[in-house]
Amino acid sequence: RGLSVLLLSNPCNPTGQLIEGEELKNWCRIARETQCSLVLDEIYSRYIYTQRMSPTDATWRMVSAAQFVDDVNQDPVIILDGLTKCWRMPGLRICWIVAPKSVIDAVGAAGSFLDGGPSLPTQRSCVPLLNPKDVIEQTVMLQVLFSHKRDFLLRRLQDMGITVEHPPQGTFYCWCDISNLPPPLNNCWGFFRELLKEKVIVTPGVFFDVNPGSRRKFNSYDSFIRISYGPSFKEVQRGLEGMQR
């Protein structure tokens, strides 16, 4: 009651968890029935691992709420996506929104006032990247490569006694519980500082504790870290070796 907007990342950063299928369909249905705006950040929507992947498996999947939108101008579903993650172009800040026309008009007006948005030549140069055939080919290669790095990371973390209660179903992040490690490694800041000695960086879990105004006094993320397997396999391997030491 009184909730007007719900913001989710799907797949989720930092946990890598995914809402798909009937569950995602129900989220869209509830938004439609209650007229509560559902804003979905789908910037990692091609990093999906809920299917079997191997170097010889050409199976590919993408997950998007667009599949369950009945009327783009009536359903209060707003989808955010872009080239930054799925196209591996972090320096090219080209993104887009799928939403009712009224939302697009409002965002366009605000964007025009704030910074004008990316230049037209830059936008036009990106159009060939959206060719469906090329997108599918790139998605297949991306999912094969990242599923391999994901599986390698999970095996190494298990060997080190680092708990991953919910293995990532998407993104290229792994949410790790380090509470069973000896001090100071059982605290995200202690773990972070020790890894710096090996020239390896992870993200302390406290950075993901959404607590506006520090109104909540306790912090449940002190014993968590986020690991990225976005870099090359060689770099992921080097980082894990430093972590092992």
C-alpha positions as CSV (number, residue, x, y, z in Angstrom):
1,R,0.0,0.0,0.0
2,G,1.4,3.4,-1.0
3,L,4.2,1.9,-3.1
4,S,4.5,3.6,-6.4
5,V,7.8,2.5,-7.9
6,L,10.0,-0.6,-7.5
7,L,13.5,-0.6,-8.8
8,L,15.3,-3.9,-9.5
9,S,18.5,-5.0,-11.3
10,N,17.9,-8.2,-13.2
11,P,20.3,-10.0,-13.2
12,C,21.2,-8.5,-9.9
13,N,24.4,-6.7,-9.0
14,P,26.1,-7.8,-6.6
15,T,24.6,-11.3,-6.0
16,G,24.1,-12.4,-9.6
17,Q,20.6,-13.7,-8.9
18,L,18.0,-13.8,-11.7
19,I,14.3,-13.4,-12.0
20,E,13.0,-15.2,-15.1
21,G,10.1,-17.2,-16.5
22,E,6.8,-17.3,-14.6
23,E,8.3,-15.3,-11.7
24,L,9.2,-12.4,-13.9
25,K,5.9,-12.7,-15.7
26,N,4.1,-12.3,-12.3
27,W,6.2,-9.3,-11.4
28,C,5.0,-7.6,-14.6
29,R,1.4,-8.7,-14.0
30,I,1.4,-7.3,-10.5
31,A,2.8,-4.0,-11.8
32,R,0.0,-3.9,-14.4
33,E,-2.7,-4.7,-12.0
34,T,-1.6,-2.3,-9.2
35,Q,-0.2,0.4,-11.6
36,C,3.0,0.4,-9.5
37,S,5.9,1.3,-11.8
38,L,8.4,-1.5,-12.2
39,V,11.9,-0.2,-13.2
40,L,14.2,-2.9,-14.3
41,D,17.9,-2.4,-14.9
42,E,18.7,-5.1,-17.5
43,I,22.2,-4.0,-18.3
44,Y,23.5,-7.6,-17.6
45,S,20.7,-9.3,-19.5
46,R,23.0,-11.4,-21.8
47,Y,25.1,-12.7,-18.9
48,I,22.9,-15.7,-18.2
49,Y,24.0,-19.1,-16.8
50,T,20.8,-20.9,-16.0
51,Q,21.3,-23.2,-19.0
52,R,24.1,-25.7,-19.6
53,M,27.1,-24.2,-21.3
54,S,30.3,-25.7,-22.6
55,P,32.7,-24.8,-25.4
56,T,30.8,-26.9,-27.9
57,D,27.3,-25.8,-26.8
58,A,25.8,-23.0,-28.9
59,T,22.8,-22.6,-26.7
60,W,22.2,-19.0,-25.7
61,R,19.6,-17.1,-23.7
62,M,18.6,-13.6,-22.8
63,V,16.1,-12.6,-20.1
64,S,14.0,-9.4,-20.3
65,A,10.7,-8.2,-18.9
66,A,9.9,-7.0,-22.5
67,Q,8.7,-10.6,-23.1
68,F,5.8,-10.0,-20.7
69,V,4.8,-6.4,-21.6
70,D,1.3,-6.5,-23.2
71,D,1.1,-2.8,-24.1
72,V,4.2,-0.7,-23.9
73,N,2.2,2.5,-23.5
74,Q,-0.1,1.1,-20.8
75,D,2.0,-1.3,-18.7
76,P,4.0,0.6,-16.1
77,V,7.2,-1.4,-16.9
78,I,10.4,0.6,-17.6
79,I,13.4,-1.3,-19.0
80,L,16.9,0.1,-18.9
81,D,19.7,-1.4,-21.1
82,G,22.8,-0.3,-23.0
83,L,26.1,-1.1,-24.6
84,T,28.3,-0.7,-21.5
85,K,28.1,-4.3,-20.1
86,C,26.6,-6.7,-22.6
87,W,28.6,-5.2,-25.5
88,R,31.7,-4.9,-23.4
89,M,32.1,-1.2,-24.1
90,P,32.4,0.5,-20.7
91,G,33.7,3.7,-22.1
92,L,30.9,4.1,-24.6
93,R,28.0,5.5,-22.5
94,I,25.2,4.6,-24.9
95,C,22.0,3.3,-23.2
96,W,18.3,3.2,-23.9
97,I,15.0,3.0,-22.2
98,V,11.9,1.0,-23.2
99,A,8.8,2.6,-21.5
100,P,5.5,4.2,-22.0
101,K,5.6,7.3,-24.2
102,S,4.8,9.6,-21.3
103,V,7.9,8.3,-19.5
104,I,10.1,8.7,-22.6
105,D,8.9,12.2,-23.1
106,A,9.7,13.1,-19.5
107,V,13.2,11.5,-19.5
108,G,13.9,13.1,-22.9
109,A,13.1,16.5,-21.6
110,A,15.2,16.0,-18.4
111,G,18.1,14.6,-20.4
112,S,18.0,17.5,-22.9
113,F,18.1,20.0,-20.0
114,L,20.9,18.2,-18.1
115,D,23.5,17.2,-20.7
116,G,21.9,16.9,-24.1
117,G,22.7,13.2,-24.3
118,P,25.3,11.5,-26.5
119,S,26.0,13.0,-29.9
120,L,24.0,11.9,-32.9
121,P,27.1,10.6,-34.9
122,T,28.0,8.4,-31.8
123,Q,24.5,7.0,-31.6
124,R,24.4,6.3,-35.4
125,S,27.8,4.5,-35.2
126,C,26.3,2.1,-32.7
127,V,23.4,1.0,-34.8
128,P,25.3,-1.8,-36.6
129,L,26.1,-3.3,-33.2
130,L,22.4,-4.1,-32.8
131,N,22.1,-6.3,-35.8
132,P,20.2,-9.4,-34.6
133,K,22.6,-11.9,-36.2
134,D,25.7,-10.3,-34.7
135,V,24.0,-9.9,-31.3
136,I,23.2,-13.7,-31.2
137,E,26.8,-14.6,-32.3
138,Q,28.3,-12.3,-29.7
139,T,25.9,-13.6,-27.0
140,V,26.8,-17.2,-27.6
141,M,30.6,-16.4,-27.3
142,L,30.0,-14.2,-24.3
143,Q,28.0,-16.9,-22.4
144,V,30.5,-19.7,-23.2
145,L,33.5,-17.6,-22.1
146,F,31.9,-16.2,-18.9
147,S,30.3,-19.5,-17.8
148,H,33.8,-21.1,-18.0
149,K,35.2,-18.3,-15.8
150,R,32.3,-18.5,-13.4
151,D,32.7,-22.3,-12.9
152,F,36.5,-21.9,-12.5
153,L,35.9,-19.2,-9.9
154,L,33.4,-21.2,-7.9
155,R,35.7,-24.3,-7.7
156,R,38.6,-22.2,-6.5
157,L,36.5,-20.4,-3.9
158,Q,35.2,-23.7,-2.6
159,D,38.8,-25.0,-2.2
160,M,39.6,-21.9,-0.2
161,G,36.7,-22.3,2.2
162,I,34.8,-19.3,0.9
163,T,31.1,-19.8,0.9
164,V,28.9,-18.9,-2.1
165,E,25.4,-19.7,-0.8
166,H,23.8,-18.7,-4.1
167,P,26.0,-19.2,-7.2
168,P,25.5,-16.4,-9.7
169,Q,22.8,-17.1,-12.3
170,G,23.8,-13.9,-14.2
171,T,26.1,-10.9,-14.4
172,F,29.8,-11.5,-13.8
173,Y,29.8,-11.0,-10.0
174,C,30.0,-13.5,-7.2
175,W,28.6,-12.7,-3.7
176,C,30.9,-14.4,-1.2
177,D,30.5,-15.1,2.6
178,I,33.9,-14.9,4.3
179,S,32.6,-15.3,7.9
180,N,34.2,-18.8,8.3
181,L,37.7,-17.5,7.6
182,P,40.1,-16.7,10.4
183,P,40.5,-13.0,11.5
184,P,41.1,-10.6,10.0
185,L,40.0,-12.3,6.8
186,N,36.5,-12.8,8.1
187,N,35.7,-9.1,7.9
188,C,35.3,-7.4,4.4
189,W,37.7,-4.6,5.3
190,G,40.3,-7.0,6.8
191,F,40.0,-9.2,3.7
192,F,40.3,-6.1,1.4
193,R,43.4,-4.8,3.1
194,E,45.2,-8.2,3.1
195,L,44.4,-8.6,-0.6
196,L,45.9,-5.2,-1.4
197,K,49.3,-6.7,-0.4
198,E,48.8,-9.2,-3.3
199,K,47.7,-6.3,-5.6
200,V,44.3,-7.8,-5.9
201,I,41.0,-5.9,-5.3
202,V,37.6,-7.1,-4.3
203,T,34.6,-4.9,-3.3
204,P,33.7,-4.9,0.4
205,G,30.2,-6.0,1.1
206,V,29.3,-2.8,3.1
207,F,29.3,-0.8,-0.2
208,F,26.1,-2.6,-1.1
209,D,24.3,-1.9,2.2
210,V,21.5,0.5,1.1
211,N,20.9,2.4,4.3
212,P,19.8,6.1,3.6
213,G,20.7,8.4,6.4
214,S,22.3,5.6,8.4
215,R,18.9,5.1,10.0
216,R,19.6,1.4,10.5
217,K,22.4,0.9,13.1
218,F,23.4,-2.7,12.3
219,N,25.2,-3.8,9.2
220,S,24.7,-7.4,7.9
221,Y,27.2,-7.2,5.1
222,D,30.5,-6.9,7.1
223,S,31.3,-10.5,6.3
224,F,30.6,-10.4,2.6
225,I,32.7,-9.4,-0.5
226,R,31.9,-9.1,-4.2
227,I,34.3,-10.7,-6.7
228,S,34.2,-9.8,-10.3
229,Y,35.1,-12.3,-13.0
230,G,34.8,-9.7,-15.7
231,P,38.5,-9.5,-16.5
232,S,40.3,-12.0,-18.7
233,F,40.7,-15.6,-17.5
234,K,44.4,-15.0,-16.9
235,E,43.6,-12.0,-14.7
236,V,40.9,-13.9,-12.8
237,Q,43.4,-16.8,-12.3
238,R,46.1,-14.4,-11.1
239,G,43.7,-12.8,-8.6
240,L,42.6,-16.1,-7.2
241,E,46.2,-17.2,-6.8
242,G,46.8,-14.0,-4.7
243,M,43.7,-14.7,-2.7
244,Q,44.9,-18.3,-2.0
245,R,48.2,-17.0,-0.7
